[in-house]
């Protein structure tokens, strides 16, 4: 019985070792999510960057 339990726990640990963490996945999405990177607009540090302005009723927004 102990051997079966040890085998079961060992097999579960093998499957869990291959997955990436949520932080790693978030970083990968920020760097290059399907070809359009967030850092292109927000920069490497995530700061705000103004891409353009709009005119609404003669007022620049």
C-alpha distance matrix in Angstrom:
0.0 3.8 5.4 5.2 6.4 8.7 10.0 10.7 12.5 14.3 15.5 16.9 18.7 20.3 21.8 23.2 24.9 27.5 29.1 32.2 32.8 35.3 37.8 37.7 38.2 41.0 42.8 42.5 44.1 46.8 47.6 47.8 46.8 47.8 50.9 52.5 51.6 51.9 53.2 56.2 57.6 55.9 55.9 53.2 53.1 53.1 56.6 58.9 61.3 64.2 64.4 67.5 69.9 71.0 74.4 74.6 78.1 79.4 76.9 74.5 71.0
3.8 0.0 3.8 5.4 5.1 6.1 8.5 9.8 10.6 12.1 14.2 15.5 16.6 18.5 20.4 21.4 22.8 25.7 27.4 30.3 30.8 33.5 35.7 35.6 36.4 39.2 40.7 40.7 42.4 45.0 45.8 46.2 45.4 46.5 49.5 51.1 50.0 50.2 51.3 54.4 55.8 54.0 53.8 51.0 50.7 50.9 54.4 56.9 59.4 62.4 62.7 66.0 68.4 69.7 73.1 73.4 76.9 78.1 75.5 73.0 69.5
5.4 3.8 0.0 3.8 5.4 5.1 6.1 8.5 9.9 10.4 12.1 14.3 15.4 16.6 18.7 20.3 21.4 24.0 26.1 29.2 30.1 33.0 35.2 34.7 35.4 38.5 39.8 39.5 41.4 44.1 44.5 44.8 44.2 45.0 48.0 49.7 48.7 49.3 50.3 53.3 54.9 53.3 53.0 50.1 50.2 50.4 54.0 56.5 58.8 61.8 61.9 65.2 67.8 69.1 72.6 73.0 76.6 77.8 75.3 72.7 69.2
5.2 5.4 3.8 0.0 3.8 5.5 5.1 6.1 8.7 9.8 10.5 12.4 14.4 15.5 16.9 18.7 20.4 22.7 24.5 27.8 28.8 31.4 34.0 33.5 33.8 36.9 38.5 38.0 39.6 42.5 43.2 43.2 42.3 43.0 46.1 47.9 47.1 47.6 48.9 51.8 53.3 51.8 51.8 49.1 49.1 49.2 52.8 55.0 57.3 60.2 60.2 63.4 65.9 67.1 70.5 70.8 74.4 75.6 73.2 70.7 67.2
6.4 5.1 5.4 3.8 0.0 3.8 5.4 5.1 6.2 8.5 9.9 10.7 12.5 14.5 15.9 16.9 18.8 21.4 22.9 25.9 26.5 29.0 31.5 31.4 31.8 34.7 36.4 36.2 37.8 40.5 41.4 41.6 40.7 41.8 44.9 46.4 45.4 45.6 46.8 49.9 51.3 49.5 49.6 46.9 46.7 46.7 50.2 52.6 55.0 57.9 58.1 61.3 63.7 64.9 68.4 68.6 72.1 73.4 70.9 68.4 64.8
8.7 6.1 5.1 5.5 3.8 0.0 3.8 5.4 5.2 6.0 8.6 10.0 10.7 12.5 14.7 15.7 16.8 19.7 21.6 24.5 25.2 28.1 30.3 29.9 30.7 33.7 35.0 34.8 36.7 39.3 39.9 40.3 39.7 40.9 43.7 45.3 44.2 44.5 45.5 48.6 50.2 48.4 48.1 45.2 45.2 45.5 49.0 51.5 53.9 56.9 57.2 60.5 63.0 64.4 68.0 68.4 72.0 73.1 70.5 67.9 64.4
10.0 8.5 6.1 5.1 5.4 3.8 0.0 3.8 5.5 5.1 6.1 8.6 10.0 10.7 12.7 14.6 15.8 18.1 20.3 23.5 24.7 27.6 30.0 29.2 29.7 33.0 34.3 33.7 35.6 38.4 38.8 38.9 38.2 39.0 41.9 43.8 42.9 43.5 44.6 47.5 49.2 47.7 47.5 44.7 44.9 45.1 48.8 51.2 53.3 56.3 56.3 59.5 62.1 63.5 67.1 67.6 71.2 72.3 69.8 67.2 63.8
10.7 9.8 8.5 6.1 5.1 5.4 3.8 0.0 3.8 5.5 5.2 6.3 8.8 10.1 11.1 12.7 14.7 16.9 18.5 21.8 22.8 25.4 28.0 27.6 27.8 30.8 32.5 32.0 33.5 36.4 37.1 37.2 36.2 37.1 40.2 41.8 41.0 41.5 42.8 45.7 47.2 45.7 45.7 43.1 43.2 43.2 46.8 49.0 51.3 54.1 54.1 57.3 59.8 61.0 64.5 64.8 68.4 69.6 67.2 64.7 61.2
12.5 10.6 9.9 8.7 6.2 5.2 5.5 3.8 0.0 3.8 5.5 5.2 6.3 8.8 10.3 10.9 12.6 15.5 16.9 19.8 20.4 23.1 25.5 25.2 25.8 28.8 30.3 30.1 31.8 34.5 35.2 35.6 34.9 36.1 39.0 40.5 39.4 39.6 40.7 43.8 45.3 43.5 43.4 40.7 40.6 40.7 44.3 46.7 49.0 52.0 52.2 55.5 57.9 59.3 62.8 63.2 66.8 67.9 65.4 62.8 59.3
14.3 12.1 10.4 9.8 8.5 6.0 5.1 5.5 3.8 0.0 3.8 5.5 5.2 6.5 9.1 10.2 11.0 13.7 15.9 18.9 20.0 23.1 25.2 24.4 25.3 28.4 29.6 29.1 31.2 33.8 34.2 34.6 34.1 35.2 37.9 39.7 38.5 39.1 40.0 42.9 44.7 43.1 42.7 39.8 40.0 40.4 44.0 46.5 48.7 51.7 51.8 55.1 57.8 59.3 62.9 63.5 67.2 68.1 65.6 62.9 59.5
15.5 14.2 12.1 10.5 9.9 8.6 6.1 5.2 5.5 3.8 0.0 3.8 5.4 5.2 6.6 9.0 10.3 12.2 14.4 17.8 19.4 22.3 24.7 23.7 24.0 27.3 28.7 27.8 29.7 32.6 32.9 32.9 32.2 33.0 35.9 37.7 36.9 37.7 38.8 41.6 43.4 42.0 41.9 39.2 39.6 39.7 43.4 45.7 47.7 50.6 50.4 53.7 56.4 57.7 61.3 61.9 65.6 66.6 64.2 61.5 58.2
16.9 15.5 14.3 12.4 10.7 10.0 8.6 6.3 5.2 5.5 3.8 0.0 3.8 5.4 5.4 6.4 8.9 11.0 12.3 15.5 16.6 19.2 21.9 21.3 21.5 24.6 26.2 25.7 27.3 30.1 30.9 31.0 30.1 31.1 34.1 35.7 34.8 35.2 36.5 39.4 41.0 39.5 39.5 36.9 37.1 37.0 40.6 42.8 45.0 47.9 47.9 51.1 53.6 54.9 58.5 58.9 62.5 63.6 61.2 58.6 55.2
18.7 16.6 15.4 14.4 12.5 10.7 10.0 8.8 6.3 5.2 5.4 3.8 0.0 3.8 5.5 5.2 6.3 9.4 11.0 13.8 14.8 17.9 20.0 19.3 20.1 23.2 24.4 24.1 26.1 28.7 29.2 29.7 29.2 30.5 33.3 34.8 33.5 33.9 34.9 37.9 39.6 37.9 37.6 34.8 34.9 35.2 38.8 41.3 43.5 46.5 46.6 50.0 52.6 54.2 57.8 58.4 62.1 63.0 60.4 57.7 54.3
20.3 18.5 16.6 15.5 14.5 12.5 10.7 10.1 8.8 6.5 5.2 5.4 3.8 0.0 3.8 5.6 5.5 7.4 10.1 13.3 15.3 18.5 20.6 19.2 19.7 23.2 24.1 23.3 25.4 28.2 28.3 28.4 28.1 29.0 31.7 33.6 32.5 33.4 34.3 37.1 39.0 37.7 37.2 34.4 35.0 35.3 39.0 41.4 43.4 46.3 46.2 49.6 52.4 53.9 57.6 58.4 62.1 62.9 60.5 57.7 54.4
21.8 20.4 18.7 16.9 15.9 14.7 12.7 11.1 10.3 9.1 6.6 5.4 5.5 3.8 0.0 3.8 5.6 6.2 7.9 11.6 13.6 16.4 19.0 17.7 17.6 21.1 22.4 21.4 23.1 26.1 26.5 26.3 25.6 26.4 29.3 31.1 30.3 31.1 32.4 35.1 36.9 35.7 35.6 33.0 33.7 33.6 37.4 39.5 41.4 44.2 43.9 47.2 49.9 51.3 54.9 55.6 59.3 60.2 57.9 55.2 51.9
23.2 21.4 20.3 18.7 16.9 15.7 14.6 12.7 10.9 10.2 9.0 6.4 5.2 5.6 3.8 0.0 3.8 5.6 6.1 9.1 10.4 13.3 15.8 14.9 15.2 18.4 19.9 19.4 21.1 23.9 24.5 24.8 24.1 25.4 28.3 29.7 28.6 29.0 30.2 33.1 34.7 33.2 33.1 30.5 30.8 30.8 34.5 36.7 38.8 41.7 41.7 45.0 47.6 49.1 52.7 53.4 57.1 58.0 55.5 52.8 49.4
24.9 22.8 21.4 20.4 18.8 16.8 15.8 14.7 12.6 11.0 10.3 8.9 6.3 5.5 5.6 3.8 0.0 3.8 5.8 8.2 10.1 13.6 15.3 13.8 14.8 18.1 18.8 18.3 20.6 23.1 23.3 23.8 23.7 25.0 27.5 29.1 27.7 28.4 29.1 32.1 33.9 32.4 31.9 29.0 29.5 29.9 33.6 36.1 38.1 41.2 41.2 44.6 47.4 49.2 52.8 53.7 57.5 58.1 55.6 52.7 49.5
27.5 25.7 24.0 22.7 21.4 19.7 18.1 16.9 15.5 13.7 12.2 11.0 9.4 7.4 6.2 5.6 3.8 0.0 3.8 6.7 9.8 13.0 14.8 12.6 12.9 16.6 17.3 16.0 18.3 21.1 21.0 21.0 20.9 21.9 24.4 26.3 25.2 26.2 27.1 29.8 31.8 30.7 30.2 27.5 28.4 28.7 32.5 34.7 36.4 39.3 39.0 42.4 45.4 47.0 50.7 51.7 55.5 56.1 53.8 50.9 47.7
29.1 27.4 26.1 24.5 22.9 21.6 20.3 18.5 16.9 15.9 14.4 12.3 11.0 10.1 7.9 6.1 5.8 3.8 0.0 3.8 6.7 9.5 11.7 9.9 9.8 13.3 14.5 13.5 15.4 18.2 18.7 18.8 18.2 19.6 22.3 23.8 22.6 23.3 24.5 27.3 29.1 27.8 27.7 25.2 25.9 25.8 29.6 31.7 33.5 36.4 36.1 39.5 42.3 43.8 47.5 48.4 52.1 52.9 50.5 47.6 44.4
32.2 30.3 29.2 27.8 25.9 24.5 23.5 21.8 19.8 18.9 17.8 15.5 13.8 13.3 11.6 9.1 8.2 6.7 3.8 0.0 3.8 6.7 8.2 6.2 6.6 10.0 10.9 10.3 12.5 15.0 15.4 16.1 15.9 17.8 20.2 21.3 19.8 20.2 21.1 24.1 25.8 24.4 24.1 21.5 22.1 22.2 25.9 28.2 30.1 33.0 33.0 36.4 39.2 41.0 44.7 45.7 49.4 50.0 47.5 44.6 41.3
32.8 30.8 30.1 28.8 26.5 25.2 24.7 22.8 20.4 20.0 19.4 16.6 14.8 15.3 13.6 10.4 10.1 9.8 6.7 3.8 0.0 3.8 5.4 5.2 6.3 8.6 10.0 10.7 12.5 14.4 15.5 16.8 16.5 19.0 21.4 21.8 19.9 19.6 20.5 23.8 25.1 23.2 23.1 20.5 20.5 20.4 24.1 26.4 28.7 31.7 32.1 35.5 38.1 39.8 43.5 44.3 48.0 48.6 46.0 43.1 39.7
35.3 33.5 33.0 31.4 29.0 28.1 27.6 25.4 23.1 23.1 22.3 19.2 17.9 18.5 16.4 13.3 13.6 13.0 9.5 6.7 3.8 0.0 3.8 5.5 5.1 6.1 8.6 9.9 10.5 12.2 14.2 15.5 14.7 17.5 20.0 19.9 18.0 17.2 18.5 21.8 22.6 20.7 21.1 19.0 18.7 18.0 21.6 23.7 26.0 28.9 29.4 32.6 35.0 36.6 40.2 40.9 44.5 45.3 42.6 39.9 36.4
37.8 35.7 35.2 34.0 31.5 30.3 30.0 28.0 25.5 25.2 24.7 21.9 20.0 20.6 19.0 15.8 15.3 14.8 11.7 8.2 5.4 3.8 0.0 3.8 5.4 5.1 6.2 8.7 10.0 10.6 12.3 14.4 14.4 17.7 19.6 19.2 16.7 15.6 16.3 19.8 20.7 18.4 18.4 15.9 15.4 15.2 18.8 21.3 23.7 26.9 27.6 31.0 33.5 35.4 39.0 39.9 43.6 44.1 41.3 38.4 35.0
37.7 35.6 34.7 33.5 31.4 29.9 29.2 27.6 25.2 24.4 23.7 21.3 19.3 19.2 17.7 14.9 13.8 12.6 9.9 6.2 5.2 5.5 3.8 0.0 3.8 5.5 5.2 6.2 8.7 10.0 10.6 12.4 12.9 15.8 17.6 17.8 15.5 15.3 15.7 19.0 20.6 18.7 18.3 15.6 16.0 16.2 19.9 22.4 24.4 27.5 27.8 31.3 34.1 36.2 39.9 41.0 44.8 45.1 42.5 39.4 36.3
38.2 36.4 35.4 33.8 31.8 30.7 29.7 27.8 25.8 25.3 24.0 21.5 20.1 19.7 17.6 15.2 14.8 12.9 9.8 6.6 6.3 5.1 5.4 3.8 0.0 3.8 5.4 5.1 6.3 8.7 10.0 10.7 10.2 12.9 15.3 15.6 13.8 13.8 15.1 18.1 19.5 18.1 18.3 16.2 16.9 16.3 20.1 22.0 23.8 26.6 26.5 29.9 32.7 34.4 38.1 39.1 42.9 43.4 41.0 38.0 34.8
41.0 39.2 38.5 36.9 34.7 33.7 33.0 30.8 28.8 28.4 27.3 24.6 23.2 23.2 21.1 18.4 18.1 16.6 13.3 10.0 8.6 6.1 5.1 5.5 3.8 0.0 3.8 5.4 5.1 6.2 8.6 10.1 9.6 13.0 14.9 14.3 12.1 11.2 12.5 15.8 16.7 14.9 15.4 13.7 13.9 12.9 16.6 18.4 20.4 23.3 23.5 26.9 29.5 31.3 34.9 35.9 39.6 40.1 37.6 34.6 31.4
42.8 40.7 39.8 38.5 36.4 35.0 34.3 32.5 30.3 29.6 28.7 26.2 24.4 24.1 22.4 19.9 18.8 17.3 14.5 10.9 10.0 8.6 6.2 5.2 5.4 3.8 0.0 3.8 5.4 5.1 6.1 8.7 9.6 13.1 14.2 13.7 10.8 10.3 10.6 14.0 15.4 13.6 13.2 10.9 11.6 11.5 15.3 17.6 19.3 22.4 22.7 26.2 29.1 31.3 35.0 36.4 40.1 40.3 37.7 34.5 31.5
42.5 40.7 39.5 38.0 36.2 34.8 33.7 32.0 30.1 29.1 27.8 25.7 24.1 23.3 21.4 19.4 18.3 16.0 13.5 10.3 10.7 9.9 8.7 6.2 5.1 5.4 3.8 0.0 3.8 5.5 5.2 6.2 7.2 10.1 11.4 11.8 9.6 10.4 11.1 13.8 15.9 14.9 14.6 12.6 14.2 14.0 17.7 19.6 20.7 23.6 23.2 26.7 29.8 31.8 35.5 37.0 40.8 41.0 38.7 35.5 32.6
44.1 42.4 41.4 39.6 37.8 36.7 35.6 33.5 31.8 31.2 29.7 27.3 26.1 25.4 23.1 21.1 20.6 18.3 15.4 12.5 12.5 10.5 10.0 8.7 6.3 5.1 5.4 3.8 0.0 3.8 5.5 5.4 4.5 8.0 9.8 9.4 7.7 8.1 10.0 12.4 13.9 13.3 13.9 12.8 14.3 13.0 16.6 17.8 18.9 21.4 20.8 24.2 27.1 28.8 32.6 33.8 37.6 38.0 35.8 32.7 29.7
46.8 45.0 44.1 42.5 40.5 39.3 38.4 36.4 34.5 33.8 32.6 30.1 28.7 28.2 26.1 23.9 23.1 21.1 18.2 15.0 14.4 12.2 10.6 10.0 8.7 6.2 5.1 5.5 3.8 0.0 3.8 5.7 6.3 10.1 10.6 9.2 6.2 5.4 6.6 9.6 10.9 9.7 10.2 9.1 10.6 9.3 12.9 14.3 15.5 18.3 18.0 21.5 24.5 26.6 30.3 31.8 35.6 35.7 33.3 30.1 27.1
47.6 45.8 44.5 43.2 41.4 39.9 38.8 37.1 35.2 34.2 32.9 30.9 29.2 28.3 26.5 24.5 23.3 21.0 18.7 15.4 15.5 14.2 12.3 10.6 10.0 8.6 6.1 5.2 5.5 3.8 0.0 3.8 6.6 9.7 9.3 8.7 5.5 6.6 6.4 8.8 11.3 10.8 10.1 8.5 11.1 10.9 14.2 15.9 16.4 19.2 18.7 22.3 25.6 27.9 31.7 33.5 37.3 37.2 34.9 31.5 28.9
47.8 46.2 44.8 43.2 41.6 40.3 38.9 37.2 35.6 34.6 32.9 31.0 29.7 28.4 26.3 24.8 23.8 21.0 18.8 16.1 16.8 15.5 14.4 12.4 10.7 10.1 8.7 6.2 5.4 5.7 3.8 0.0 3.8 6.0 5.7 6.0 4.5 7.2 8.3 9.4 12.1 12.6 12.5 11.7 14.5 13.8 16.9 17.9 17.9 20.2 19.0 22.4 25.7 27.7 31.5 33.2 37.0 37.1 35.1 31.8 29.3
46.8 45.4 44.2 42.3 40.7 39.7 38.2 36.2 34.9 34.1 32.2 30.1 29.2 28.1 25.6 24.1 23.7 20.9 18.2 15.9 16.5 14.7 14.4 12.9 10.2 9.6 9.6 7.2 4.5 6.3 6.6 3.8 0.0 3.8 5.6 5.7 5.7 7.6 10.1 11.2 13.0 13.6 14.5 14.2 16.4 14.9 18.0 18.5 18.7 20.7 19.3 22.4 25.5 27.0 30.7 32.1 35.9 36.3 34.5 31.4 28.7
47.8 46.5 45.0 43.0 41.8 40.9 39.0 37.1 36.1 35.2 33.0 31.1 30.5 29.0 26.4 25.4 25.0 21.9 19.6 17.8 19.0 17.5 17.7 15.8 12.9 13.0 13.1 10.1 8.0 10.1 9.7 6.0 3.8 0.0 3.8 5.8 7.7 10.5 12.9 13.0 15.1 16.4 17.3 17.3 19.8 18.3 21.2 21.3 21.1 22.6 20.7 23.5 26.6 27.9 31.5 32.9 36.7 37.2 35.6 32.7 30.2
50.9 49.5 48.0 46.1 44.9 43.7 41.9 40.2 39.0 37.9 35.9 34.1 33.3 31.7 29.3 28.3 27.5 24.4 22.3 20.2 21.4 20.0 19.6 17.6 15.3 14.9 14.2 11.4 9.8 10.6 9.3 5.7 5.6 3.8 0.0 3.8 6.2 9.8 11.4 10.7 13.2 15.2 15.6 15.9 18.9 17.7 20.2 20.3 19.5 20.9 18.7 21.6 24.9 26.4 30.1 31.9 35.6 35.8 34.3 31.2 29.0
52.5 51.1 49.7 47.9 46.4 45.3 43.8 41.8 40.5 39.7 37.7 35.7 34.8 33.6 31.1 29.7 29.1 26.3 23.8 21.3 21.8 19.9 19.2 17.8 15.6 14.3 13.7 11.8 9.4 9.2 8.7 6.0 5.7 5.8 3.8 0.0 3.8 6.7 8.8 7.8 9.7 11.9 12.9 13.8 16.6 14.9 17.1 16.8 15.9 17.2 15.1 18.0 21.3 22.9 26.6 28.4 32.2 32.3 30.7 27.6 25.2
51.6 50.0 48.7 47.1 45.4 44.2 42.9 41.0 39.4 38.5 36.9 34.8 33.5 32.5 30.3 28.6 27.7 25.2 22.6 19.8 19.9 18.0 16.7 15.5 13.8 12.1 10.8 9.6 7.7 6.2 5.5 4.5 5.7 7.7 6.2 3.8 0.0 3.8 5.3 5.5 7.8 9.1 9.6 10.2 12.9 11.5 14.0 14.3 13.9 15.9 14.5 17.9 21.2 23.3 27.1 29.0 32.8 32.7 30.7 27.4 24.9
51.9 50.2 49.3 47.6 45.6 44.5 43.5 41.5 39.6 39.1 37.7 35.2 33.9 33.4 31.1 29.0 28.4 26.2 23.3 20.2 19.6 17.2 15.6 15.3 13.8 11.2 10.3 10.4 8.1 5.4 6.6 7.2 7.6 10.5 9.8 6.7 3.8 0.0 3.8 5.4 5.9 6.0 7.6 8.7 10.5 8.3 10.7 11.0 11.2 13.5 12.8 16.3 19.4 21.5 25.3 26.9 30.7 30.7 28.5 25.2 22.4
53.2 51.3 50.3 48.9 46.8 45.5 44.6 42.8 40.7 40.0 38.8 36.5 34.9 34.3 32.4 30.2 29.1 27.1 24.5 21.1 20.5 18.5 16.3 15.7 15.1 12.5 10.6 11.1 10.0 6.6 6.4 8.3 10.1 12.9 11.4 8.8 5.3 3.8 0.0 3.8 5.3 4.8 4.4 5.3 7.9 6.9 9.1 10.1 10.1 13.0 12.7 16.5 19.8 22.4 26.2 28.2 31.9 31.5 29.1 25.6 23.1
56.2 54.4 53.3 51.8 49.9 48.6 47.5 45.7 43.8 42.9 41.6 39.4 37.9 37.1 35.1 33.1 32.1 29.8 27.3 24.1 23.8 21.8 19.8 19.0 18.1 15.8 14.0 13.8 12.4 9.6 8.8 9.4 11.2 13.0 10.7 7.8 5.5 5.4 3.8 0.0 3.8 6.0 5.9 8.0 10.8 9.8 11.0 10.9 9.5 11.7 10.4 14.1 17.6 20.3 24.0 26.4 30.1 29.4 27.4 23.8 21.7
57.6 55.8 54.9 53.3 51.3 50.2 49.2 47.2 45.3 44.7 43.4 41.0 39.6 39.0 36.9 34.7 33.9 31.8 29.1 25.8 25.1 22.6 20.7 20.6 19.5 16.7 15.4 15.9 13.9 10.9 11.3 12.1 13.0 15.1 13.2 9.7 7.8 5.9 5.3 3.8 0.0 3.8 5.8 9.1 10.7 8.6 8.9 7.8 6.3 8.2 7.4 11.1 14.4 17.1 20.9 23.1 26.8 26.2 23.9 20.4 18.1
55.9 54.0 53.3 51.8 49.5 48.4 47.7 45.7 43.5 43.1 42.0 39.5 37.9 37.7 35.7 33.2 32.4 30.7 27.8 24.4 23.2 20.7 18.4 18.7 18.1 14.9 13.6 14.9 13.3 9.7 10.8 12.6 13.6 16.4 15.2 11.9 9.1 6.0 4.8 6.0 3.8 0.0 3.8 6.8 7.4 4.9 5.4 5.4 5.8 8.9 9.7 13.3 16.2 19.0 22.6 24.5 28.2 27.7 25.0 21.6 18.9
55.9 53.8 53.0 51.8 49.6 48.1 47.5 45.7 43.4 42.7 41.9 39.5 37.6 37.2 35.6 33.1 31.9 30.2 27.7 24.1 23.1 21.1 18.4 18.3 18.3 15.4 13.2 14.6 13.9 10.2 10.1 12.5 14.5 17.3 15.6 12.9 9.6 7.6 4.4 5.9 5.8 3.8 0.0 3.8 5.5 5.3 6.1 7.6 7.5 11.0 11.8 15.5 18.6 21.7 25.3 27.5 31.1 30.2 27.6 24.0 21.7
53.2 51.0 50.1 49.1 46.9 45.2 44.7 43.1 40.7 39.8 39.2 36.9 34.8 34.4 33.0 30.5 29.0 27.5 25.2 21.5 20.5 19.0 15.9 15.6 16.2 13.7 10.9 12.6 12.8 9.1 8.5 11.7 14.2 17.3 15.9 13.8 10.2 8.7 5.3 8.0 9.1 6.8 3.8 0.0 3.8 5.7 7.8 10.5 11.1 14.8 15.5 19.3 22.4 25.4 29.0 31.1 34.7 34.0 31.2 27.7 25.3
53.1 50.7 50.2 49.1 46.7 45.2 44.9 43.2 40.6 40.0 39.6 37.1 34.9 35.0 33.7 30.8 29.5 28.4 25.9 22.1 20.5 18.7 15.4 16.0 16.9 13.9 11.6 14.2 14.3 10.6 11.1 14.5 16.4 19.8 18.9 16.6 12.9 10.5 7.9 10.8 10.7 7.4 5.5 3.8 0.0 3.8 5.7 9.2 11.0 14.8 16.4 20.0 22.6 25.6 29.1 30.9 34.4 33.7 30.7 27.3 24.7
53.1 50.9 50.4 49.2 46.7 45.5 45.1 43.2 40.7 40.4 39.7 37.0 35.2 35.3 33.6 30.8 29.9 28.7 25.8 22.2 20.4 18.0 15.2 16.2 16.3 12.9 11.5 14.0 13.0 9.3 10.9 13.8 14.9 18.3 17.7 14.9 11.5 8.3 6.9 9.8 8.6 4.9 5.3 5.7 3.8 0.0 3.8 6.6 9.0 12.6 14.2 17.6 20.1 22.8 26.3 27.9 31.5 31.1 28.1 24.8 21.9
56.6 54.4 54.0 52.8 50.2 49.0 48.8 46.8 44.3 44.0 43.4 40.6 38.8 39.0 37.4 34.5 33.6 32.5 29.6 25.9 24.1 21.6 18.8 19.9 20.1 16.6 15.3 17.7 16.6 12.9 14.2 16.9 18.0 21.2 20.2 17.1 14.0 10.7 9.1 11.0 8.9 5.4 6.1 7.8 5.7 3.8 0.0 3.8 6.5 10.1 12.5 15.7 17.8 20.7 24.1 25.7 29.1 28.5 25.3 22.0 19.3
58.9 56.9 56.5 55.0 52.6 51.5 51.2 49.0 46.7 46.5 45.7 42.8 41.3 41.4 39.5 36.7 36.1 34.7 31.7 28.2 26.4 23.7 21.3 22.4 22.0 18.4 17.6 19.6 17.8 14.3 15.9 17.9 18.5 21.3 20.3 16.8 14.3 11.0 10.1 10.9 7.8 5.4 7.6 10.5 9.2 6.6 3.8 0.0 3.8 6.7 9.5 12.3 14.2 17.0 20.3 22.0 25.4 24.8 21.7 18.4 15.6
61.3 59.4 58.8 57.3 55.0 53.9 53.3 51.3 49.0 48.7 47.7 45.0 43.5 43.4 41.4 38.8 38.1 36.4 33.5 30.1 28.7 26.0 23.7 24.4 23.8 20.4 19.3 20.7 18.9 15.5 16.4 17.9 18.7 21.1 19.5 15.9 13.9 11.2 10.1 9.5 6.3 5.8 7.5 11.1 11.0 9.0 6.5 3.8 0.0 3.8 6.2 9.3 11.7 14.9 18.3 20.5 23.9 23.0 20.2 16.6 14.3
64.2 62.4 61.8 60.2 57.9 56.9 56.3 54.1 52.0 51.7 50.6 47.9 46.5 46.3 44.2 41.7 41.2 39.3 36.4 33.0 31.7 28.9 26.9 27.5 26.6 23.3 22.4 23.6 21.4 18.3 19.2 20.2 20.7 22.6 20.9 17.2 15.9 13.5 13.0 11.7 8.2 8.9 11.0 14.8 14.8 12.6 10.1 6.7 3.8 0.0 3.8 5.8 7.9 11.2 14.6 16.9 20.3 19.2 16.6 13.0 10.9
64.4 62.7 61.9 60.2 58.1 57.2 56.3 54.1 52.2 51.8 50.4 47.9 46.6 46.2 43.9 41.7 41.2 39.0 36.1 33.0 32.1 29.4 27.6 27.8 26.5 23.5 22.7 23.2 20.8 18.0 18.7 19.0 19.3 20.7 18.7 15.1 14.5 12.8 12.7 10.4 7.4 9.7 11.8 15.5 16.4 14.2 12.5 9.5 6.2 3.8 0.0 3.8 7.3 10.3 13.9 16.6 20.1 19.1 17.1 13.5 11.8
67.5 66.0 65.2 63.4 61.3 60.5 59.5 57.3 55.5 55.1 53.7 51.1 50.0 49.6 47.2 45.0 44.6 42.4 39.5 36.4 35.5 32.6 31.0 31.3 29.9 26.9 26.2 26.7 24.2 21.5 22.3 22.4 22.4 23.5 21.6 18.0 17.9 16.3 16.5 14.1 11.1 13.3 15.5 19.3 20.0 17.6 15.7 12.3 9.3 5.8 3.8 0.0 3.8 6.9 10.3 13.2 16.6 15.5 13.8 10.2 9.1
69.9 68.4 67.8 65.9 63.7 63.0 62.1 59.8 57.9 57.8 56.4 53.6 52.6 52.4 49.9 47.6 47.4 45.4 42.3 39.2 38.1 35.0 33.5 34.1 32.7 29.5 29.1 29.8 27.1 24.5 25.6 25.7 25.5 26.6 24.9 21.3 21.2 19.4 19.8 17.6 14.4 16.2 18.6 22.4 22.6 20.1 17.8 14.2 11.7 7.9 7.3 3.8 0.0 3.8 6.8 9.8 13.1 11.9 10.0 6.5 5.8
71.0 69.7 69.1 67.1 64.9 64.4 63.5 61.0 59.3 59.3 57.7 54.9 54.2 53.9 51.3 49.1 49.2 47.0 43.8 41.0 39.8 36.6 35.4 36.2 34.4 31.3 31.3 31.8 28.8 26.6 27.9 27.7 27.0 27.9 26.4 22.9 23.3 21.5 22.4 20.3 17.1 19.0 21.7 25.4 25.6 22.8 20.7 17.0 14.9 11.2 10.3 6.9 3.8 0.0 3.8 6.4 9.9 9.4 8.1 5.7 5.3
74.4 73.1 72.6 70.5 68.4 68.0 67.1 64.5 62.8 62.9 61.3 58.5 57.8 57.6 54.9 52.7 52.8 50.7 47.5 44.7 43.5 40.2 39.0 39.9 38.1 34.9 35.0 35.5 32.6 30.3 31.7 31.5 30.7 31.5 30.1 26.6 27.1 25.3 26.2 24.0 20.9 22.6 25.3 29.0 29.1 26.3 24.1 20.3 18.3 14.6 13.9 10.3 6.8 3.8 0.0 3.8 6.5 5.7 5.4 4.6 6.1
74.6 73.4 73.0 70.8 68.6 68.4 67.6 64.8 63.2 63.5 61.9 58.9 58.4 58.4 55.6 53.4 53.7 51.7 48.4 45.7 44.3 40.9 39.9 41.0 39.1 35.9 36.4 37.0 33.8 31.8 33.5 33.2 32.1 32.9 31.9 28.4 29.0 26.9 28.2 26.4 23.1 24.5 27.5 31.1 30.9 27.9 25.7 22.0 20.5 16.9 16.6 13.2 9.8 6.4 3.8 0.0 3.8 5.4 5.3 6.5 7.1
78.1 76.9 76.6 74.4 72.1 72.0 71.2 68.4 66.8 67.2 65.6 62.5 62.1 62.1 59.3 57.1 57.5 55.5 52.1 49.4 48.0 44.5 43.6 44.8 42.9 39.6 40.1 40.8 37.6 35.6 37.3 37.0 35.9 36.7 35.6 32.2 32.8 30.7 31.9 30.1 26.8 28.2 31.1 34.7 34.4 31.5 29.1 25.4 23.9 20.3 20.1 16.6 13.1 9.9 6.5 3.8 0.0 3.8 5.5 8.4 10.0
79.4 78.1 77.8 75.6 73.4 73.1 72.3 69.6 67.9 68.1 66.6 63.6 63.0 62.9 60.2 58.0 58.1 56.1 52.9 50.0 48.6 45.3 44.1 45.1 43.4 40.1 40.3 41.0 38.0 35.7 37.2 37.1 36.3 37.2 35.8 32.3 32.7 30.7 31.5 29.4 26.2 27.7 30.2 34.0 33.7 31.1 28.5 24.8 23.0 19.2 19.1 15.5 11.9 9.4 5.7 5.4 3.8 0.0 3.8 6.6 9.4
76.9 75.5 75.3 73.2 70.9 70.5 69.8 67.2 65.4 65.6 64.2 61.2 60.4 60.5 57.9 55.5 55.6 53.8 50.5 47.5 46.0 42.6 41.3 42.5 41.0 37.6 37.7 38.7 35.8 33.3 34.9 35.1 34.5 35.6 34.3 30.7 30.7 28.5 29.1 27.4 23.9 25.0 27.6 31.2 30.7 28.1 25.3 21.7 20.2 16.6 17.1 13.8 10.0 8.1 5.4 5.3 5.5 3.8 0.0 3.8 6.3
74.5 73.0 72.7 70.7 68.4 67.9 67.2 64.7 62.8 62.9 61.5 58.6 57.7 57.7 55.2 52.8 52.7 50.9 47.6 44.6 43.1 39.9 38.4 39.4 38.0 34.6 34.5 35.5 32.7 30.1 31.5 31.8 31.4 32.7 31.2 27.6 27.4 25.2 25.6 23.8 20.4 21.6 24.0 27.7 27.3 24.8 22.0 18.4 16.6 13.0 13.5 10.2 6.5 5.7 4.6 6.5 8.4 6.6 3.8 0.0 3.8
71.0 69.5 69.2 67.2 64.8 64.4 63.8 61.2 59.3 59.5 58.2 55.2 54.3 54.4 51.9 49.4 49.5 47.7 44.4 41.3 39.7 36.4 35.0 36.3 34.8 31.4 31.5 32.6 29.7 27.1 28.9 29.3 28.7 30.2 29.0 25.2 24.9 22.4 23.1 21.7 18.1 18.9 21.7 25.3 24.7 21.9 19.3 15.6 14.3 10.9 11.8 9.1 5.8 5.3 6.1 7.1 10.0 9.4 6.3 3.8 0.0
